[in-house]
């Protein structure tokens, strides 16, 4: 597996945007954000992309923004994290049999990567996914993450329709879909705590 490169500038729009972000926020990580957790972990969570004041600032997925609140609480509740809150990349929170990554490793403008950026970054994601151990469970947070996972395995998109709570058997494991734990989804109740927890309860059941 090739080494993930936090200096990657393959996507001109994202690389240029991150230069501006670093100028505006010199203390922010503001580079491609690496995955968090052991590559050999059987549970892999795939998000969309770093948030401006979350992973883009901290350098760790879902750390420092609203979306991470529910995620880390849920991970802790189901035994996938040592603490229910992630405050910074150098806190002592550890993941247990779990890994968190993103479909796109760089902060995109308006939190909306374009198709070419998703496709380019899929090389990194594909390597991560194909290095997972047998009998894995992948949790895709949102439809873009879902599609990126399907692409990463070289599968046909039309055979795997996104839906909250949907389970998709794969060759060496299972993909489970969830709505993204974004502020918008949780505040509008499109995604409730109970709905989100049900996904992780199911993942834990499969792994056990």
Secondary structure as UniProt FT lines:
FT   TURN            6..7
FT   HELIX           12..24
FT   TURN            26..27
FT   STRAND          36..37
FT   TURN            39..40
FT   STRAND          43..49
FT   TURN            52..54
FT   HELIX           55..58
FT   TURN            61..62
FT   HELIX           66..77
FT   TURN            78..79
FT   TURN            89..90
FT   STRAND          98..104
FT   HELIX           109..111
FT   HELIX           115..130
FT   STRAND          136..141
FT   HELIX           143..152
FT   TURN            153..154
FT   HELIX           157..159
FT   TURN            164..165
FT   STRAND          167..169
FT   STRAND          173..178
FT   HELIX           183..187
FT   TURN            188..189
FT   HELIX           193..207
//
